Amino acid sequence: MRHKARHKGPVITMNWNTTLDVKTRVAVGAGARQKLSSILAQLGAGKRVLIVCQPSTAVHWLRDILDTLPGEDFQVTTLEVPDGEQCKTTEWLLRIWEHLEGRGFDRQDTIVALGGGAVLDLAGFACSTYLRGLNLVLIPTSLLAQVDASIGGKNAINLPTGKNLAGTFFFPRAVLADQEVLSTLPEKQITSGLAEIIKYAMIEETVAKSTDYEKGPKPLFELIEDMVKESVEWDDPTLAGLITNCIKMKLYVVHRDPHETGVRRCLNLGHTLGHAIEAQSEFELSHGEAVAIGLHHITKYSVSQKKLDKEALERVKEILMRAELPTDLPKGLTKERLIAQMNSDKKRSGDKVKLVVPQSKLGVVDFESSYPVTELAKLV
Ligand SMILES: NC(=O)c1ccc[n+]([C@@H]2O[C@H](COP(=O)([O-])OP(=O)(O)OC[C@H]3O[C@@H](n4cnc5c(N)ncnc54)[C@H](O)[C@@H]3O)[C@@H](O)[C@H]2O)c1
């Protein structure tokens, strides 16, 4: 299936120095995927290229990507991994390593991850560990992967005991965030990505204060409020602007704090409860749906602590509902289990837990305070 973008703006290319001595080229816009071969040439990459994809992305986009890699210049192989979260396993990690080993990949060669956040996480992990790192190029195909998972250099697979328990920090050499590939994305996944975009809007002021990120003339929150008055289509020009904006915001945050010791914690707004809901619902809710509930509940908590006014809470609820995201805990999840799950959060240290809490007005958060773990019960 091919779709043409109605609004084809220019592809914006940013050269990003990650502070960890890796330069990442980030191309954003309709048609960005066409830059793959020229970027590989600029990197001086070897001939061998492995494309890791899932059935959904293979059927819609693999041929298209293969067409951009001329046979005389590249030896391209592909590996299709199972859909969604099921690919983030040691079994599939091993299959990728074996694939690379069997075909004689060396450190100049490249892995291209074509898919949602799950494929990016798996391929990134495999790429960072094989020969201590090949070239990694990410082509994020879900909205959530474009605004979040493709940026920041975190990669992970799941272990039987929990999600993302084995992971690395490893930066891609290039990210090609192409809005056209969103044309085949199921509606539920567009909605899921919107939750992360709303999160960015809720931290915008604080990020602008703590990093070199510059706000536009209108707060992101207001832009999204206008956009969600109607159902959001993949080729909405406002969405295109928001994707670029969120990517920039995350790049600035990660540049300032690559290892999450300070401002990067802002990105976890709504995620402490969100992760617990995701795990307890056995991934029946998408990441974004769980985060949406987390955003609503942490805002409620802030209002109960008199740190934010009720009107802000109403706006958060309204924007989430208009984006067709859930705001309340799903039936069937017990509060005790959610609290127990939150207690095992990676951000816990002893009887304290770091929480990111909205403060004073929408766009501002406190990311520095620690709270007694007993406060977690007030989030549900
Ligand atoms: N590393 C990070 O910084 C980071 C950040 C956020 C999330 N994540 C991880 O990302 C994953 C969630 O990512 P996600 O929301 O993209 O989910 P996903 O990767 O599971 O993709 C969602 C679904 O959409 C399908 N899909 C993706 N692109 C498509 C397209 N263009 N057309 C048709 N179908 C398409 C996938 O096959 C899948 O069924 C989780 O594993 C999460 O842990 C990582």
The ligand as an ORCA input file, in Angstrom:
! r2SCAN-3c Opt
* xyz 0 1
  N      14.303      3.106     23.693
  C      13.499      4.073     24.041
  O      13.918      5.188     24.355
  C      12.028      3.813     24.044
  C      11.139      4.873     24.280
  C       9.769      4.604     24.242
  C       9.313      3.323     23.964
  N      10.225      2.327     23.753
  C       9.768      0.965     23.443
  O       9.029      1.030     22.226
  C       8.032      0.009     22.224
  C       6.714      0.635     21.867
  O       6.851      1.197     20.582
  P       5.594      1.334     19.599
  O       4.515      2.042     20.294
  O       6.111      1.848     18.319
  O       5.079     -0.163     19.484
  P       5.452     -1.360     18.492
  O       6.847     -1.299     18.058
  O       4.986     -2.584     19.175
  O       4.525     -1.053     17.238
  C       3.137     -1.023     17.420
  C       2.421     -1.815     16.324
  O       2.389     -1.030     15.140
  C       2.883     -1.795     14.050
  N       3.489     -0.840     13.133
  C       4.567     -0.048     13.355
  N       4.752      0.773     12.318
  C       3.790      0.489     11.409
  C       3.437      1.044     10.145
  N       4.080      2.088      9.615
  N       2.393      0.491      9.480
  C       1.675     -0.514     10.027
  N       1.936     -1.053     11.226
  C       2.984     -0.538     11.915
  C       3.840     -2.784     14.707
  O       4.043     -3.903     13.888
  C       3.092     -3.118     15.978
  O       2.087     -4.066     15.725
  C       8.052     -0.607     23.601
  O       8.753     -1.814     23.534
  C       8.804      0.397     24.451
  O       9.498     -0.207     25.518
  C      11.550      2.554     23.760
*
